[in-house]
Amino acid sequence: MEIKGITSRDIWQAKKRISSYITRTPLVYSPALSEMTGANIYLKLENLQAIGAFKVRGAANKILSLSPEERAKGVSTFSTGNHGMAVAHIANRLGVKAIVCMSNHVPENKVKAISRWNPVIKQDWESQDDAGKYCYELEKKEGIKVIPPFDDKEIICGQGTMSLEIVEDLPEIDTAIVPLSGGGLISGVTLGLKLTVPDVKVIGVCMERGAAMIESLKAGHPVEIPEEPTLADSLLGGIGLDNKYTFDIVKDYVDEKIQVSEEEISKGMAYVMENHKVIAEGASCVGIAYALRKGVIKPGSNVAIVVTGNGVGMDIVKRIVDENY
Ligand SMILES: *Cc1c(COP(=O)(O)O)cnc(C)c1O
């Protein structure tokens, strides 16, 4: 069986390809969430990847899938967040040149975080859109491949590898709760799960404000919406007006799409800090935020919640602690 040209074999092949470049993260039992809900709740801790987020999976699968000639030319990205770090990190490990293009307005701390993985940084534009246009020009002129953040078969299969680990650790799973932005993560996890255990329910969660996928689903086609400040900043960004994979996969195979408030995200972040001693960024706590809502988790069910990353500054951590205690 295949969904949009992706089979479970593709995801298993991704697993084989990337296994020595990523961390096989633990699926930990959450006594506190389990007691509260009467279910068995587990957290998939992707914040433990070397760059602090799951995006190494997709980046590794994509870059390792390029031909030797393509790899020799190098790769590029215009993401300054977790995807940018993932591309820089994996390229660095493979000895592939990575070019990261960014606007002049990207804050110093983000530039520094990406610099750790030694990419070539080009900072010469007034907007991130213009930096992106330059990347695509480089691809056209010099064959330097842009590594897309989510709407790509290899990226989706790479992110999907975490679902194979989840099934291995929790074969009795009946519900997965997954953060949702461009949808590369949830597409991979949904396909990986449903092509293996078809009756699993998948719930996608994003923030209330600036959720491009939700607005696109309402419109029936991809739309652009303004970004708004949110604790879940890694979930911001459009889904691409010519979206090829993730819009359809999310529309047809993700069972529920949920939005949580800023206050709920703050509570979710505080909850993993207090109960698991884990510092996770807002985007990665939307699943926990949802599970904390009264009555949404079926008692007795076996639930995996994906905690996606740890990219949060200590100023925000301090604010969250102050807000909740
Ligand atoms: C990228 C990212 C997401 C969302 O992944 P998509 O594939 O864009 O849906 C969630 N959490 C974190 C921490 C991320 O970096």
The ligand as a MOL file (V3000), in Angstrom:
LIG
                    3D

  0  0  0     0  0            999 V3000
M  V30 BEGIN CTAB
M  V30 COUNTS 15 15 0 0 0
M  V30 BEGIN ATOM
M  V30 1 C 9.8380 22.1260 12.4900 0
M  V30 2 C 9.3190 21.9060 13.8430 0
M  V30 3 C 7.9920 21.4460 14.0750 0
M  V30 4 C 6.9880 21.2410 12.9630 0
M  V30 5 O 7.3990 20.3960 11.9280 0
M  V30 6 P 6.6890 20.4660 10.5060 0
M  V30 7 O 7.2800 19.3730 9.7160 0
M  V30 8 O 6.9820 21.8190 9.9250 0
M  V30 9 O 5.2150 20.3230 10.7300 0
M  V30 10 C 7.6120 21.2010 15.3750 0
M  V30 11 N 8.4470 21.4140 16.4220 0
M  V30 12 C 9.7080 21.8600 16.2450 0
M  V30 13 C 10.5680 22.0660 17.4360 0
M  V30 14 C 10.1940 22.1210 14.9520 0
M  V30 15 O 11.4430 22.5640 14.7930 0
M  V30 END ATOM
M  V30 BEGIN BOND
M  V30 1 1 1 2
M  V30 2 1 2 3
M  V30 3 2 2 14
M  V30 4 1 3 4
M  V30 5 2 3 10
M  V30 6 1 4 5
M  V30 7 1 5 6
M  V30 8 2 6 7
M  V30 9 1 6 8
M  V30 10 1 6 9
M  V30 11 1 10 11
M  V30 12 2 11 12
M  V30 13 1 12 13
M  V30 14 1 12 14
M  V30 15 1 14 15
M  V30 END BOND
M  V30 END CTAB
M  END
